[in-house]
């Protein structure tokens, strides 16, 4: 091991990276547990990659064979049901952890200078993971995934000017067919993972360069911190083990189901809806009237979501008070209202 270390350290900049990690420190205060969310998201992304590659060994992305290949994985491949269940649950936990990480960063004003680009790359990471969840949902080619994808792509048609074109581009035509499956497969295993890898790399470099933000509410007290290595890193690894234990428990007691194969000729099942992380949009669009000032309600809703996303992306430049080191109660209120709306609409959609 010593010879291997000497060989690698003489050829790669590993010593510089080790010294940088040793110098890195993590602030200690009452909000310190939120610092573990970034590591949890990174760990779940790694699990998604590992289990996704294992599933790819057997999955066949065609209209005729997709359902049967997933069925084969779950019934014939040793521990195939467990790998698919971990992949499914880690996807849901990843998006949930990203939501909490996003809003905790927003409320703690961790986007203030010089961390504007860290926030923006985090938003891109969040959107990319939503895209991965949306495209991966169709791949089993079962009844539920097929119908939910029809509903989800139909929502895109409400985008003014480009909605219909975008819908047909994703579907590969006017309807959800085998072409849609192959397109979603290509996006799910090539396009979006490549984008995710680049964004995660830049995001981690920015976090390493700028360090972890100290909340405004804790800036008046003494600056207490702990070394990243080994103190915080060991705590991070313990949290990862707890997340793995949770994933295995959920996979054993609530394994991923497959259901019936997709039937394009069958009517859409009653009560079909998108995945839970899109439910708040789905429910809000249902509340809007058919027309608002002569414009379709769905178009107004989609434009509203797009505007909110843009404002969230640019919030480091809009929150002038936080940039100046002062408390901005207005943005905190906006954050809590968004959290309440998201939770309320999602629960309503689940219970309806």
Buried (B, 14 or more C-beta within 10 A) or exposed (E): EEEEEEEEEEEEEEEEEEEBBEEBBBBBBEBBEBBBBBBBBBBBBEBBBEBBEBBEEBBBBBBEEBBEBBBBBBEEBEEBBBBBBBBBBBBBBBBBBBBBBBBBBBBBBBBBEEBBBBBBBBBBBBBBBBBBBBBBBBBBBBBBBBBBBBBBBBBBBBBEEEBBEBBBEBBBEEEBBBEBBBBBBEBBBEBBBEBBEEBBEBBBEBBEEBBBBBBBEBEEEEEEBEBBBEBBBEBBEEBBEEBBEEBBEBBEEEBBEBEEBBEEEEEEEEEEBBBBBBBBBBBBBBEBEEEEEEEBBBBBBBBBBEEEEEEBBBBBEBBEBBBEEEEBEEBBEBBEEBBEEBEEBBBBBEEE
